[in-house]
Amino acid sequence: MALFAKGIKLCCWALTTLVALLLIFYTALFVINLSDETPAEPALSLMRVTEPHLEQINKLQAAENAYQYYIERATLPEYQLSAELSAIVQACRSKDCSELLTEKSSQLPVLLAEQHALLDLYQSLRTIAVWHEIIPDATELPPYQPLLHAQSVFLLQAWVAAQQNDLVMAQKILDDDLRFWRMLLKNNRLMISKVISVRAIRQHFDFATLLRQSLTAEQQLTFTPIAWQRPFSEAELSMYFVFAGEWHFANQLVESMWQQELAAQTAPWYEQLLTVLLQPLFKKQATKNDLARVYLHCSEGMHVAALPWYSWFYNPVGKLLNRAGVSDYCGQYNDELQQLEVRRLQLLG
């Protein structure tokens, strides 16, 4: 019995010591995190990029901004592909579909004519010279599938024109298409839209390669749309505007999530307690500054170095939020962008 009582006392002493150490540690963290940071230069530099962009959007009507014009129409049913044309498009994305296109050569003009609404939308977007993306909130990511479908229908028109020996029209279609997507590539402000632009330009090059292979050697020598001849510029391949937009979007998302946590009255008591304990360890401006430094490194194609262990004592919640998924961003998309110039040269070669 004496040994049992001694064991109980020892456990109580150990538990009390552990609780005391945790309280001392939390108090130290609380003191370290008493004050927030002021806006640092990385955050100010990204703010100088995003704020004029948002102001410019507010001055534009929907008809003056191709992005807004598209978003307002993207979910309408008339801009969906027919089942038969969708099957052809899917086949062309997964393999060489020249035999399929040749087999469907008599049906393609009719199928494409049925997609006049989608083609009209694509034509309208290409005639609006401005593409200013509205940085959405956490629940409003834009749908891009109809835009990729519109491109596919437009490229198929080039195939039909080439098969009818109207190479001038085929070149014009390809030139217009690549000019449009290069304009988007230069003006993208979100990672998803940059990825879509890269995907669309790859799709253009894949289809253009297929079309050129259907021409004679003599025809191939003169089949070089102007947009193919112009190297990709530094502005087109830059990720700076994208990470500036992502920084603004991430700040909105983190603040929205944090406010929801604070306002959650129906959450279990232990979750509410955890939120109360973590709140002093989250510093809004310090989180913005830290994320700005991370994204500026990413925009330059640099991998983000691990933080020194002692730096985690300040704003640990913000640092954890900032580093969730960042490793997927840095370097990967810069490499994919650089491959676009390689594909362009291969097409010309």
TAZISUL-V874157 format. One record per pair of residues at least 12 apart in sequence whose ideal C-beta (glycine too) atoms are under 8 Angstrom apart, sorted by the first residue. I is the first residue (numbers start at 1). GAP is how many residues later the second one is. If there is no record, write none. Layout:
i	gap
I	GAP
I	GAP
This chain:
i	gap
26	251
28	285
29	251
29	252
29	284
29	287
30	250
30	251
32	281
32	282
33	247
33	248
33	250
33	281
33	282
34	246
36	247
36	248
36	249
36	250
37	246
37	248
37	249
37	252
38	247
39	246
39	249
39	250
40	249
40	252
40	253
42	247
42	250
42	251
42	254
43	204
43	242
43	245
43	246
43	249
45	247
45	251
46	197
46	198
46	201
46	202
46	246
46	249
46	250
49	191
49	192
49	195
50	85
50	194
50	195
50	197
50	198
53	79
53	136
53	192
54	81
54	194
56	76
57	75
57	77
60	70
60	72
63	65
64	64
64	66
65	63
65	65
65	66
65	67
66	58
66	59
66	60
66	62
66	63
66	64
66	65
67	64
67	65
67	66
67	67
68	64
68	66
69	55
69	56
69	59
70	51
70	55
70	77
71	63
71	71
73	48
74	68
74	69
74	70
74	72
74	73
75	68
75	71
78	39
78	40
79	38
79	39
79	42
79	67
79	70
79	71
80	38
80	66
80	69
81	34
81	37
81	68
81	71
81	72
82	29
82	32
82	33
84	23
84	27
85	26
85	27
85	29
85	30
85	68
85	71
86	63
88	12
88	13
88	16
88	20
88	23
88	68
89	60
89	63
89	64
89	67
92	60
92	114
92	115
92	118
93	110
93	113
96	114
97	113
98	112
98	115
98	116
101	55
101	58
105	55
105	58
108	48
108	51
108	52
109	51
112	41
112	44
112	45
112	48
115	38
118	28
118	31
118	32
118	35
119	31
119	34
119	35
119	38
121	25
121	29
122	25
122	28
122	29
122	31
122	32
125	22
125	25
125	55
126	50
126	53
126	54
129	54
131	52
131	53
131	56
132	55
132	57
133	54
133	55
133	56
133	57
133	60
133	112
135	54
135	55
135	110
135	113
135	114
135	117
136	54
136	113
137	115
137	116
137	119
138	114
138	115
138	118
138	119
141	51
142	50
142	51
144	48
144	49
144	52
147	49
147	53
148	48
148	51
148	52
148	55
151	26
151	30
151	49
151	52
151	53
152	51
154	19
154	22
154	23
155	18
155	19
155	22
155	48
155	49
155	52
157	16
158	12
158	15
158	16
158	19
158	49
158	53
159	48
159	52
159	55
161	12
162	49
162	52
162	53
163	51
167	48
167	52
167	55
167	56
170	41
170	53
171	52
171	53
171	54
172	53
174	30
174	34
174	37
174	51
174	53
174	54
175	50
175	51
175	52
175	53
177	27
178	23
178	26
178	47
178	49
178	50
179	48
181	16
181	19
181	20
181	23
182	19
182	45
182	50
182	54
184	13
184	16
185	12
185	13
185	16
185	51
185	52
186	47
186	49
186	50
187	54
188	53
188	54
188	57
189	52
189	53
189	55
189	56
190	52
190	55
190	56
190	59
191	51
191	55
191	138
191	142
194	45
194	48
194	139
195	138
198	135
198	138
198	139
198	142
201	139
201	142
202	138
202	141
205	138
205	139
205	141
205	142
208	20
208	139
209	138
212	135
224	124
228	116
228	119
228	120
229	119
231	110
231	113
232	108
232	109
232	112
237	100
237	101
237	103
237	104
238	61
239	59
239	60
239	62
239	94
239	95
239	98
240	59
242	57
242	91
243	52
243	53
243	55
243	56
243	86
244	51
246	49
246	83
247	41
247	44
247	45
247	48
250	41
250	72
251	36
251	37
251	40
254	33
254	64
254	67
255	29
258	24
261	14
262	13
262	17
278	39
281	34
281	35
281	36
282	33
282	35
282	36
283	31
283	32
283	35
284	34
286	28
286	29
286	32
287	28
287	31
287	32
287	34
287	35
290	25
290	28
290	29
290	32
291	31
294	28
294	29
294	32
297	33
298	28
298	31
298	32
298	33
301	29
301	30
301	33
301	34
302	28
302	29
303	24
303	27
303	28
304	19
304	22
304	23
304	26
307	12
